[in-house]
């Protein structure tokens, strides 16, 4: 029986060989990561675009995410990142009941290609930076429509998506980044596409009134379908017709004050 722990280390794929102190809430876990990495941690709203085992030799689970909104850390809207999950031998996390296209709030160390695993590297080409998905506490919250759900704090398990930034600011305190500390760097704003999928039209709804300089619609081959040049007018919503377009996946690109926001739209 005394050999059992060592057998787990020798055969990581057959058992979980990680030991770490569990943190109960997303806020507490994020706070510890921000302190430990000296602020080099990303907290963002993301969309899951793919899940794959990127290894032919063992289990190398990768969650591929597109960043939709950044609350903390050095990252840009539209960037994609691969988060390495639990491989049987590391202390990384697992996203249970994941769904492609679903949105989440995640936190992860901003250390591309410096991840912990029993396998030295993936033997399948991966186009995005790989980082660990922390697994010693809740590092993922679920975005369910307009609500964020999960163990946010000891007393809060659900908040409106529009208030999650304020909740993070309150629970993280001085560790939460200043609001737009660099005046030359515009602050990101979230955008909703309703309905999506769309049949005849959809409406673009920024989370807050936004200066819009241009909007364009592309197919998945990068071909421009149409565009509208604007002059920085403040908009709270923008209606788009898709009548006559073939069913498929399209990309909506919006140019705001210094930011390009990309959203995927499905036409049925």
C-alpha positions in Angstrom: 0.0 0.0 0.0 2.9 2.4 0.6 3.8 2.1 -3.0 0.5 3.5 -4.2 1.3 7.2 -4.3 4.5 6.5 -6.2 2.6 4.4 -8.7 0.4 7.4 -9.4 3.4 9.5 -10.2 4.8 6.8 -12.5 1.5 6.4 -14.4 -0.2 9.8 -14.4 -2.8 8.9 -17.0 -4.3 6.3 -14.7 -4.9 8.4 -11.7 -5.0 12.0 -10.4 -1.5 12.7 -8.9 -1.9 16.3 -7.9 -2.1 17.8 -4.4 -3.1 21.4 -3.7 -5.1 23.4 -1.2 -8.6 24.0 -2.5 -9.9 27.6 -2.7 -13.7 27.8 -2.5 -14.6 30.9 -4.6 -13.7 32.4 -7.9 -12.9 35.8 -6.3 -10.6 34.3 -3.6 -8.8 32.1 -6.2 -8.4 35.0 -8.6 -7.1 37.2 -5.8 -4.5 34.7 -4.9 -3.4 34.3 -8.5 -3.1 38.1 -9.0 -1.0 38.3 -5.9 1.2 35.3 -6.8 1.8 36.4 -10.4 2.2 40.1 -9.4 -0.7 41.0 -11.6 0.3 38.8 -14.5 -3.1 37.1 -14.7 -5.9 37.5 -17.2 -9.6 37.7 -16.2 -11.9 37.7 -19.3 -15.2 36.8 -20.8 -14.5 34.2 -23.5 -16.3 32.0 -26.0 -15.3 28.3 -26.3 -14.5 27.7 -30.0 -13.0 24.2 -29.8 -12.1 21.4 -27.4 -9.5 18.8 -28.5 -7.0 16.3 -27.2 -3.9 17.7 -28.9 -1.6 14.7 -28.5 -1.3 11.3 -30.1 0.8 10.0 -27.2 -1.4 10.7 -24.2 -4.2 13.0 -23.0 -3.5 16.7 -23.7 -6.9 18.4 -23.3 -7.0 21.9 -24.7 -10.0 24.4 -24.4 -9.6 27.0 -27.2 -11.2 30.3 -26.3 -11.8 33.6 -28.1 -11.6 36.7 -25.8 -14.7 38.8 -25.9 -14.1 41.2 -23.0 -11.0 41.7 -20.8 -11.4 42.6 -17.1 -7.8 42.3 -16.0 -4.4 41.4 -17.5 -2.6 42.1 -20.8 -4.8 40.6 -23.5 -6.8 42.0 -26.5 -10.3 41.4 -27.7 -10.4 38.8 -30.4 -7.3 37.0 -29.2 -7.4 33.3 -28.9 -5.8 31.2 -26.2 -5.7 27.5 -25.4 -6.2 26.5 -21.8 -4.7 23.2 -20.8 -7.1 21.2 -18.6 -6.6 18.2 -16.3 -4.4 15.6 -18.0 -4.4 13.1 -15.2 -1.2 14.3 -13.6 -1.4 18.1 -13.3 -3.3 20.4 -11.0 -5.3 22.0 -13.8 -9.0 22.4 -14.0 -11.9 20.8 -15.9 -14.8 22.6 -17.5 -17.7 20.2 -16.9 -20.6 20.0 -19.4 -18.7 22.4 -21.8 -20.5 23.5 -24.9 -18.9 24.9 -28.1 -20.1 28.4 -28.6 -20.9 28.9 -24.9 -19.5 31.9 -23.0 -17.6 31.8 -19.7 -15.7 34.1 -17.3 -12.2 32.6 -16.9 -9.0 33.5 -15.1 -5.6 32.1 -16.1 -1.9 33.0 -15.6 -0.6 35.1 -18.5 2.4 32.9 -19.2 2.1 31.6 -22.8 3.6 28.2 -23.4 4.7 27.8 -19.8 2.3 25.1 -18.6 2.5 22.2 -16.2 2.0 18.7 -17.6 3.6 15.3 -17.6 4.0 15.5 -21.4 6.7 17.8 -22.6 4.6 19.2 -25.4 1.7 18.6 -27.8 2.7 16.6 -30.8 -0.2 18.1 -32.8 0.3 21.7 -34.2 -1.7 24.2 -32.1 -2.1 27.7 -33.4 -2.8 29.5 -30.1 -0.7 30.2 -27.0 -1.1 27.4 -24.4 -1.5 28.3 -20.7 -2.7 26.4 -17.6 -6.4 26.4 -16.6 -6.0 26.7 -12.8 -7.6 23.7 -11.0 -7.1 24.3 -7.3 -10.3 26.4 -7.1 -13.1 27.7 -9.4 -11.3 29.4 -12.3 -14.4 29.3 -14.6 -17.8 30.9 -14.2 -20.7 30.2 -16.6 -22.3 32.9 -18.6 -26.0 31.9 -18.9 -27.7 34.4 -21.1 -27.5 37.7 -19.2 -26.4 36.0 -15.9 -23.0 34.9 -14.6 -23.3 31.8 -12.5 -20.9 30.0 -10.2 -19.1 30.3 -6.8 -18.3 34.0 -7.3 -18.0 34.8 -3.6 -19.0 33.0 -0.4 -22.5 34.6 -0.6 -22.9 35.3 -4.3 -23.5 32.6 -6.9 -25.3 34.6 -9.6 -25.0 38.2 -10.9 -26.1 40.1 -14.1 -23.4 40.0 -16.7 -23.5 43.8 -16.9 -22.3 44.0 -13.2 -19.6 41.4 -13.2 -16.8 44.0 -13.6 -18.1 45.8 -10.5 -18.3 42.6 -8.5 -14.7 41.8 -9.4 -13.6 45.3 -8.5 -15.3 45.0 -5.1 -14.0 41.5 -4.2 -10.4 42.0 -5.6 -9.9 45.4 -4.1 -6.6 47.0 -4.8 -5.5 44.1 -6.9 -8.2 44.9 -9.5 -6.6 47.1 -12.3 -7.5 50.7 -12.4 -10.3 51.6 -14.8 -8.4 52.4 -18.1 -5.2 53.4 -16.3 -3.7 54.4 -19.7 -5.8 57.2 -21.2 -4.4 56.5 -24.7 -5.7 52.9 -24.5 -9.5 52.7 -25.0 -11.5 50.5 -22.6 -13.2 47.5 -24.1 -16.9 47.2 -24.2 -19.0 44.0 -24.5 -21.4 43.5 -27.4 -24.5 41.3 -27.6 -25.9 39.9 -30.9 -29.7 39.2 -30.7 -31.0 36.9 -31.9 -28.1 34.7 -32.8 -28.7 32.5 -34.8 -30.6 35.0 -37.0 -33.1 34.3 -39.8 -34.1 37.7 -41.2 -32.2 40.2 -39.0 -30.3 40.8 -35.8 -29.5 43.7 -33.5 -26.1 44.7 -32.2 -26.3 46.0 -28.7 -23.2 47.4 -26.9 -23.3 47.1 -23.1 -23.0 50.9 -23.1 -23.4 53.7 -25.6 -20.4 53.4 -27.9 -18.9 55.7 -30.6 -19.1 53.6 -33.8 -16.9 54.5 -36.8 -17.6 51.5 -39.0 -19.2 48.1 -39.2 -18.6 45.3 -41.7 -19.9 41.8 -42.4 -17.7 39.0 -43.7 -18.2 35.4 -44.6 -15.9 32.7 -43.2 -13.7 33.0 -46.3 -13.0 36.6 -45.4 -15.0 38.0 -48.3 -16.7 41.3 -47.5 -20.5 41.1 -47.7 -21.2 44.7 -46.9 -19.9 47.6 -44.8 -21.2 50.9 -43.4 -18.9 53.8 -42.8 -19.9 55.9 -39.8 -18.6 59.1 -38.3 -18.2 58.2 -34.6 -21.9 58.6 -33.8 -22.9 57.2 -30.4 -25.1 54.1 -30.8 -26.9 52.0 -28.3 -28.1 49.4 -30.9 -27.6 48.7 -34.6 -30.0 46.6 -36.7 -28.6 44.3 -39.5 -30.7 42.6 -42.2 -29.6 39.1 -43.4 -32.4 38.6 -45.8 -31.1 36.8 -48.9 -27.9 35.6 -47.3 -27.1 31.9 -47.5 -27.2 30.0 -44.2 -23.8 29.8 -42.5 -21.4 31.4 -40.1 -20.4 35.1 -40.6 -18.2 37.6 -38.8 -19.3 41.1 -37.8 -16.5 43.6 -37.3 -17.1 46.9 -35.5 -14.6 49.7 -35.3 -15.0 51.8 -32.2 -12.7 54.4 -30.7 -9.4 52.6 -31.2 -10.8 49.1 -30.9 -11.9 46.5 -33.4 -14.6 44.2 -32.0 -15.3 40.9 -33.8 -18.4 38.8 -33.2 -19.5 35.5 -34.9 -23.1 35.5 -36.3 -25.0 32.4 -37.5 -27.5 32.9 -40.3 -30.2 30.2 -40.6 
